[in-house]
Amino acid sequence: MKTMKTIFAFFFAMMMVLPVMAGGKKDVSVMEKIKADGKIILGTSADYPPYEFHSMVDGKDTIVGFDISIAQEIAKDLGVELEIKDMNFDGLLAALVSGNVDFVISGMTPTEERKQNVDFSDIYYEAVHGAVIRVADEAKYAANPESLKDVLIGAQKGAIQVGIAKEQIKGVTGSDLDNNHPQVKELGTLPDLIMEVKNNKIEAVIAELPVAKAYVNANPDLMIAEYTFQDTEGGSAIAIKKGNTELVDAINATIARLIAEDKITEFVGEASLLADSQQ
C-alpha cells in the first residue's frame, strides 16, 4: 500500500510539474522579446536618401531619414529604445526571418512574393520612380523611356525598381520577370549604381524620385529624366516576421497616428532638406 501511495504521489507531482516545464519551453513572441529587452531592432539599408542615409550629427556618423523618424515613433509608442542595423537591401528580409532584426523599414514595397515570407504593415508612403541619367546624354535619354529599351540600365538588387526596369522599360512580362535580364544590372547599393552611370558603364539608374533627387543634387553631371514610372505594387510598408500580429497591430496604430497628424509629410520634408544640405 505504501508503495502504491508513493507511486501515486510521484505521478501526481509529475502532472503538476509537466505543465510548468512545458510553459518554460513556450516560444516567446517578438513583442514579448521587445518588451523584455527594452529595445526594438530595426533592419534598414542606409544608402537611400531621404528614406535612410548616413549623416554627421554632432560629429558622429548617424543613420537618419524619414524612415528612421517613423521607426523612432514606433519605438516611442512601444516604450522601448530603437537599435538600428545597417545592411544591404537584399539581405534585410533574411535577417528578419532569422530573428536578427525585429522589423524592417527601408522604402520596401509589399509585393506578393515578399508577402509569402513576411507580414507587412499598412502602406505609409507612396512614391513615383524616375531615371537618373548623365546630363551629357539628355538628348538621348531624357524625353522618352523607350530610349532606354535597348541599353544597359541599373537598379538596386532586391528592390522594386528591378521589376519596374524589366516590365515598364524592357517589356518583360509573366514568369520571365523572375529571371535576370541581360540589360538590367543589379547591384546591392545605390552609390555603386550611381558610380556605374557616372563612369559610363550603364546608361541610367531607376530610383524613387526623392532618392534620385538626392543623388542628382550631389552630382551635377547627372539629371533626372522627364518621364516617371508608377509602382503598381503600391507604396512602402514595414516588414514584420510572420505571425506576430500584436506587433503588426502596434505598428499600424503608430502609422495611423502619424498620417492623422500629417507627420510623415513633415518627416519627408525634413529628411529631404537634410539630404540636400549635405550635397
N, C-alpha and C positions, 0 to 999 in steps of 0.2 A: 504493500500500500504506500509506504514511504517513497518507494521507487517510482510508482505511478504519479504520486504528487509532485515529485521532483521533475519528472518528465513534463508534466502538465505546466508546472511553473516555468520551465525552460522555454517551452513553446509559446506560452503567454507573453513572456518577456521579449522573445524574438518578434512576436506580432506587433509589440509596441515599438520596438527599435527599428524594424524594417522601413516603416513609412518615413521615419526621421532620416534614415540613411538615404532612401530614395529622394527625399526632399533635398538633401545635400547635394545630390547629383543633378538637380534640375538645371536646365540651361538658363543662363541669365540673359535677359533681353538686352538689346543695345541701349535702350532707355535706362534700364536699371544700372547698367555698367557706367553710363554717363553720369548719372546721379551719384553713384558710389565713388567714382573717381574725381568728381567735381570739375570735369572738363569734357569738352566735345572736340573731336579731332576732325578737322577739315582737310580733304584732299582737293588740290587745285593745281593748275598748270599756269604759273605766274609769268606768262610771256604774251599776254593778251589784253593790252590796254584798250579801253579803260575798264575792262572787266576785272582783271587781276594782273598786277605787274610790280616790279621792284622799284622802290624809291628810297632815297636817303631822307630819313626823318630823324631830326635831332642828332645827325651824324651817324645814324645806324641804318644799315640796309634793312628795309621793311617791305613786306608784301602788302600792297594797298589795292584799291579799286572798288567799284560799286558792288561786285560780288562779295568782296570781303566785308563791306559795310553791312550787307544783308546777313552774312554769316555771324557777324558780331551781334546783330539784333536777335538772331536765333539763340545764340548763347546767353544773351542777357535775359531773354524771356524764360529760358530754362533755368536760370540762376546758376550758371556754370561758367568757367573760363573757356576761351577759344584757343586751341592749338592748331597751327597750320603746317601741313606737309606739302611741299612743292615737288612736283614730278612731271614727267612727260604726259601729255594728254592721253595717249593711247594706253597708259598704264593705270589710269585712275579707277576704272571700274573693277579691274582685277584687285586693286588694293582695297576697294570697298567690299567686294565679295569675301576676301580673305580676312577681313576684320582689322586691317592696318589703319583704316580711317573709318569714321562713323558716318560721314556724309560727304558728298561731292558737289561743289559749286564751281563751274568752270565754263559758263556760257554753253552748257550742254543741252542739246535738243533731245527730247524723249522719243526717240524713234521706236518703232515696233520691235526691231531687232534688240535694242538695248533693254526694252521692257521685258524681254524673255529672261533676263538675268538679274535685273534690279527693279525696285519700285521708284516712282517719281512723284514729286510734289506737284501742286498746281503750277501753271505757267506764271513766271514772274516778270518776264520781259520778252518782247518780240522785236526782232531786228531785220533789217534788209541787208543783203550782201552785195558787194561790188568787186571790181577787179583792179588791182594795183598794177600799173604798167610803168614803163620808162617814159619820161617826158619826151625824149628823143623819138619815141615811137607813137606819139599822139596821132599822127596822120594815119598810121596803120591800124591801131587797135582801139582808139578812144570812142569811136562813134557807133560801132555795131558789134555785138557779141559774136556774130558769125565770123568775124575776123580772127577769132581765137580757135575756131573749129579744127583747124589742121596744124596747129602749132603746139609746142610743149608748154604746159602751164602747171602751176603748183597749188597744193592745198595741204593743210595740216593733217597728218596721219591720224586716223580715228575720228576726225571731225566731220560735221555735216557738210562742210564745203567740198569734201571729196565727192559726195553724191551729187551736189549741185554742178560741179565741174563735169562729171561724167554725163549726167542726164540733160542738163539745160544748155551745155556748151557742146559736148561731144556727141549728143544724140543717142546715148546708150539707153536701152530700155530693159525691162524684165529682169530675169535672173543674171543677165550679163553685168548688171550693176554691182554684183558681188565680186566680180573679177577685177584684177588690176588692169589699168588701161595704160598702154604704152606712151600716151601723150598727157598723162596726169601724174606728175611727180609728187609723191607723198613723203614729207619729212616730219620729224617729231616736233619741231618748234617753228614759230613764225619768224624769228630773227634769221634762222637758216634759210628759209624760203625767200625772205626779202633780199638776202645776200645773193641768192641764185638769180633773182631778177636784175639786181644791180650789176652783176658780173656777166650778164647776157647768156646765162645758162638755161633760163626759162623766160617765157615772154610775159607772163602775168601770174599773180597770186590771187586766189579767190579768198576773200575775208569779209567779215561783217563790217559795215560801213564805219561804225565808231572806231573799230580796231584799225581798219585801213587808213582812216584819217590820222590816227596817232602816228603810224609809221610813215605816212607821206609828209607830215609836218616835220619829222625828224630827218627826212631825206629829200632835199629839194630837187633831186634828179628823178624823183618818182611822182606819179599823179594817180588819181582815181578816174577810171573811165566813166563815160556819161551814163551808161546803162546800169541797171541793177537786176538782182535776182531775188525772188521770193523764196522763203523757207517753207516748203509745202508740208513739212512735218509739224510746224507750229511752235516756234519760240523756244525759250530757255527754261529749264526746270532743274530742280535739285534732286540728285540721286541718293537713294537710301537702300540699304541692304534689304532684300526681300523679306516680307513677313513682319516687319517692325511698324505696324500700323500706328502704335502710340506715338512714335517719333514722327511719322508722316503727318499725323493729325496736328502735332505741336508745330511743325514747320509750316504747314498750311495756315495755321492760325496766325503765325508771325507774318507770312506773306500777305494775308488778307488785311491785317492791320496796317502794314506798310503801304499797300495800294490805297487803302481808305484815307490814309494820311498824306498821300502823294509823296511819300518819302523816297520811293525807288527813282522817280524822275529827278528828285533832288540829288540822290546819290550818283546817278549817271552824270549829271551836270558837274558835280564836284570832282568826280574822278576824271572826267574829260579835261577839265581845266588843269588839274594836277598833271595829267599826262602831257598836255600841251606846254605847260611851264617848264618841263624838263627837256624840251627839244632845243 
